[in-house]
């Protein structure tokens, strides 16, 4: 059995192993429901692929679309910001009394 003449240096060893790293999976957002899925696959939540219902999940497809969810989030955010500002005003008025 052959024995190496010199020890492999840290640099050479690490250069050889740079290709052994793992990559994160590619993900995309479902255009119908906003769920994170792998590309070129049907959404497991709503059953849509390229805008067509391929898994026939009727009761789940009646759920909210991405636009509806975003508008609700904006409305909730506005409500919370108004509550915070009103709370600040109340504390300031208490301090002045």
LOTORZA-214447 format. One line per field, with one value per residue: residue in three letters; x, y, z of N, C-alpha, C in turn. Coordinates in pm, whole numbers, plus 50000, padded with zeros to 5 digits. Layout:
<nodes>
rest: Ala | ...
npx: X | ...
npy: Y | ...
npz: Z | ...
capx: X | ...
capy: Y | ...
capz: Z | ...
cpx: X | ...
cpy: Y | ...
cpz: Z | ...
</nodes>
This chain:
<nodes>
rest: Unk | Unk | Unk | Unk | Unk | Unk | Unk | Unk | Unk | Unk | Unk | Unk | Unk | Unk | Unk | Unk | Unk | Unk | Unk | Unk | Unk | Unk | Unk | Unk | Unk | Unk | Unk | Unk | Unk | Unk | Unk | Unk | Unk | Unk | Unk | Unk | Unk | Unk | Unk | Unk | Unk | Unk | Unk | Unk | Unk | Unk | Unk | Unk | Unk | Unk | Unk | Unk | Unk | Unk | Unk | Unk | Unk | Unk | Unk | Unk | Unk | Unk | Unk | Unk | Unk | Unk | Unk | Unk | Unk | Unk | Unk | Unk | Unk | Unk | Unk | Unk | Unk | Unk | Unk | Unk | Unk | Unk | Unk | Unk | Unk | Unk | Unk | Unk | Unk | Unk | Unk | Unk | Unk | Unk | Unk | Unk | Unk
npx: 50084 | 50053 | 50217 | 50167 | 50411 | 50432 | 50247 | 49906 | 49828 | 49644 | 49522 | 49511 | 49352 | 49115 | 49051 | 48989 | 48761 | 48568 | 48363 | 48191 | 47991 | 47657 | 47357 | 47088 | 46742 | 46560 | 46296 | 45966 | 45687 | 45349 | 45124 | 44854 | 44771 | 44983 | 45154 | 45469 | 45645 | 45805 | 45960 | 45783 | 45594 | 45279 | 45077 | 45050 | 44872 | 44656 | 44619 | 44670 | 44836 | 45024 | 44810 | 44589 | 44350 | 44464 | 44460 | 44205 | 44093 | 43842 | 43707 | 43918 | 44017 | 43843 | 43936 | 44100 | 44251 | 44583 | 44587 | 44364 | 44448 | 44669 | 44546 | 44390 | 44591 | 44708 | 44497 | 44473 | 44719 | 44697 | 44500 | 44634 | 44837 | 44693 | 44588 | 44820 | 44911 | 44700 | 44719 | 44962 | 44897 | 44716 | 44878 | 45048 | 44868 | 44794 | 45033 | 45066 | 44867
npy: 49883 | 50220 | 50498 | 50834 | 51083 | 51335 | 51511 | 51607 | 51942 | 52183 | 52378 | 52266 | 52044 | 52165 | 52309 | 52100 | 52003 | 52200 | 52165 | 51989 | 52094 | 52157 | 52266 | 52496 | 52419 | 52525 | 52754 | 52874 | 53106 | 53026 | 53123 | 53142 | 53098 | 53183 | 53018 | 52868 | 52680 | 52411 | 52472 | 52409 | 52227 | 52110 | 52300 | 52200 | 52291 | 52443 | 52317 | 52411 | 52455 | 52640 | 52819 | 52656 | 52431 | 52143 | 51938 | 51925 | 52040 | 52160 | 52277 | 52395 | 52570 | 52774 | 52937 | 53238 | 53463 | 53573 | 53850 | 53926 | 53845 | 54012 | 54266 | 54244 | 54220 | 54471 | 54629 | 54536 | 54616 | 54892 | 54927 | 54848 | 55038 | 55272 | 55219 | 55213 | 55479 | 55616 | 55519 | 55626 | 55898 | 55903 | 55838 | 56058 | 56261 | 56190 | 56224 | 56501 | 56592
npz: 50000 | 49916 | 50066 | 50154 | 50072 | 50188 | 50437 | 50390 | 50354 | 50557 | 50402 | 50141 | 50195 | 50278 | 50048 | 49877 | 49998 | 49964 | 49784 | 49900 | 50048 | 50172 | 50013 | 50056 | 50012 | 49726 | 49735 | 49667 | 49657 | 49683 | 49435 | 49473 | 49749 | 49908 | 50047 | 50133 | 49901 | 49714 | 49396 | 49085 | 49177 | 49298 | 49520 | 49851 | 50033 | 49914 | 49669 | 49413 | 49096 | 48883 | 48857 | 48827 | 48966 | 49067 | 49252 | 49343 | 49582 | 49715 | 49942 | 50076 | 49887 | 49891 | 50079 | 50200 | 49966 | 49870 | 49845 | 50001 | 50253 | 50290 | 50291 | 50521 | 50710 | 50695 | 50786 | 51051 | 51147 | 51134 | 51328 | 51562 | 51573 | 51615 | 51865 | 52020 | 51998 | 52118 | 52374 | 52454 | 52457 | 52669 | 52888 | 52890 | 52950 | 53209 | 53343 | 53335 | 53503
capx: 50000 | 50134 | 50211 | 50201 | 50543 | 50410 | 50114 | 49823 | 49815 | 49508 | 49469 | 49478 | 49241 | 48994 | 49020 | 48927 | 48630 | 48475 | 48250 | 48110 | 47894 | 47516 | 47284 | 46950 | 46646 | 46497 | 46154 | 45890 | 45561 | 45232 | 45057 | 44715 | 44748 | 45098 | 45230 | 45604 | 45650 | 45915 | 45917 | 45731 | 45516 | 45147 | 45071 | 44983 | 44769 | 44537 | 44604 | 44685 | 44963 | 45017 | 44678 | 44482 | 44327 | 44497 | 44435 | 44061 | 44065 | 43742 | 43679 | 44034 | 44038 | 43756 | 44003 | 44136 | 44361 | 44697 | 44549 | 44275 | 44528 | 44751 | 44462 | 44354 | 44710 | 44723 | 44391 | 44509 | 44834 | 44644 | 44430 | 44731 | 44910 | 44606 | 44578 | 44945 | 44917 | 44602 | 44773 | 45066 | 44829 | 44657 | 44985 | 45096 | 44768 | 44802 | 45155 | 45049 | 44773
capy: 50000 | 50340 | 50592 | 50967 | 51132 | 51448 | 51527 | 51704 | 52063 | 52226 | 52453 | 52172 | 51962 | 52249 | 52339 | 51981 | 51982 | 52312 | 52120 | 51895 | 52168 | 52137 | 52386 | 52503 | 52393 | 52641 | 52762 | 52983 | 53134 | 52988 | 53243 | 53142 | 53111 | 53243 | 52916 | 52843 | 52547 | 52388 | 52509 | 52307 | 52131 | 52159 | 52346 | 52100 | 52357 | 52478 | 52225 | 52479 | 52454 | 52730 | 52881 | 52557 | 52344 | 52009 | 51840 | 51930 | 52069 | 52266 | 52350 | 52475 | 52674 | 52885 | 53019 | 53372 | 53477 | 53648 | 53992 | 53941 | 53830 | 54132 | 54379 | 54225 | 54248 | 54617 | 54681 | 54505 | 54699 | 55027 | 54925 | 54841 | 55165 | 55372 | 55186 | 55253 | 55625 | 55661 | 55483 | 55724 | 56022 | 55888 | 55845 | 56196 | 56342 | 56153 | 56283 | 56646 | 56619
capz: 50000 | 49903 | 50177 | 50104 | 50111 | 50278 | 50493 | 50318 | 50435 | 50589 | 50289 | 50033 | 50242 | 50277 | 49908 | 49822 | 50060 | 49942 | 49702 | 49977 | 50129 | 50140 | 49972 | 50103 | 49906 | 49665 | 49765 | 49607 | 49725 | 49605 | 49384 | 49515 | 49894 | 49974 | 50119 | 50080 | 49841 | 49622 | 49260 | 48994 | 49252 | 49337 | 49659 | 49934 | 50114 | 49837 | 49557 | 49285 | 49026 | 48768 | 48850 | 48808 | 49081 | 49021 | 49357 | 49371 | 49722 | 49700 | 50066 | 50112 | 49787 | 49925 | 50179 | 50158 | 49872 | 49923 | 49855 | 50115 | 50375 | 50304 | 50331 | 50661 | 50791 | 50698 | 50873 | 51188 | 51182 | 51160 | 51456 | 51671 | 51582 | 51677 | 52007 | 52083 | 52008 | 52217 | 52506 | 52484 | 52491 | 52802 | 52988 | 52895 | 53019 | 53350 | 53398 | 53349 | 53612
cpx: 50089 | 50111 | 50247 | 50336 | 50530 | 50265 | 50037 | 49798 | 49668 | 49444 | 49426 | 49357 | 49110 | 48953 | 48949 | 48785 | 48531 | 48352 | 48158 | 48002 | 47751 | 47452 | 47143 | 46857 | 46587 | 46348 | 46094 | 45760 | 45447 | 45157 | 44912 | 44698 | 44866 | 45181 | 45367 | 45610 | 45776 | 45869 | 45874 | 45659 | 45379 | 45150 | 44993 | 44870 | 44641 | 44516 | 44621 | 44826 | 44945 | 44875 | 44562 | 44472 | 44348 | 44469 | 44290 | 44030 | 43970 | 43720 | 43797 | 44060 | 43948 | 43817 | 44049 | 44254 | 44470 | 44660 | 44459 | 44353 | 44610 | 44667 | 44419 | 44471 | 44731 | 44619 | 44425 | 44626 | 44789 | 44575 | 44529 | 44808 | 44822 | 44590 | 44703 | 44951 | 44818 | 44651 | 44881 | 45003 | 44771 | 44764 | 45038 | 44996 | 44769 | 44922 | 45138 | 44957 | 44840
cpy: 50124 | 50432 | 50730 | 51014 | 51247 | 51450 | 51631 | 51824 | 52097 | 52295 | 52360 | 52086 | 52041 | 52287 | 52220 | 51965 | 52095 | 52269 | 52025 | 51963 | 52140 | 52271 | 52380 | 52478 | 52523 | 52639 | 52882 | 52999 | 53096 | 53115 | 53252 | 53171 | 53172 | 53147 | 52898 | 52699 | 52533 | 52424 | 52387 | 52195 | 52193 | 52196 | 52243 | 52161 | 52382 | 52389 | 52288 | 52462 | 52534 | 52784 | 52785 | 52468 | 52200 | 51903 | 51839 | 51945 | 52188 | 52345 | 52437 | 52586 | 52794 | 52975 | 53150 | 53371 | 53561 | 53795 | 54017 | 53935 | 53957 | 54252 | 54367 | 54257 | 54399 | 54678 | 54657 | 54590 | 54842 | 55033 | 54927 | 54971 | 55273 | 55345 | 55232 | 55404 | 55677 | 55629 | 55583 | 55857 | 56017 | 55899 | 55986 | 56284 | 56312 | 56218 | 56432 | 56682 | 56611
cpz: 50000 | 50022 | 50123 | 50158 | 50210 | 50325 | 50410 | 50407 | 50459 | 50470 | 50177 | 50070 | 50235 | 50136 | 49843 | 49874 | 50035 | 49864 | 49778 | 50059 | 50082 | 50104 | 50028 | 49984 | 49854 | 49696 | 49694 | 49685 | 49631 | 49563 | 49430 | 49664 | 49969 | 50056 | 50053 | 50031 | 49757 | 49481 | 49179 | 49068 | 49284 | 49484 | 49740 | 50017 | 50034 | 49715 | 49420 | 49229 | 48899 | 48748 | 48829 | 48932 | 49035 | 49126 | 49403 | 49519 | 49727 | 49828 | 50107 | 50012 | 49812 | 50031 | 50117 | 50061 | 49937 | 49941 | 49976 | 50246 | 50398 | 50348 | 50476 | 50753 | 50803 | 50791 | 51020 | 51236 | 51213 | 51296 | 51572 | 51685 | 51645 | 51826 | 52081 | 52101 | 52110 | 52359 | 52548 | 52526 | 52631 | 52910 | 53001 | 52972 | 53168 | 53416 | 53421 | 53465 | 53743
</nodes>
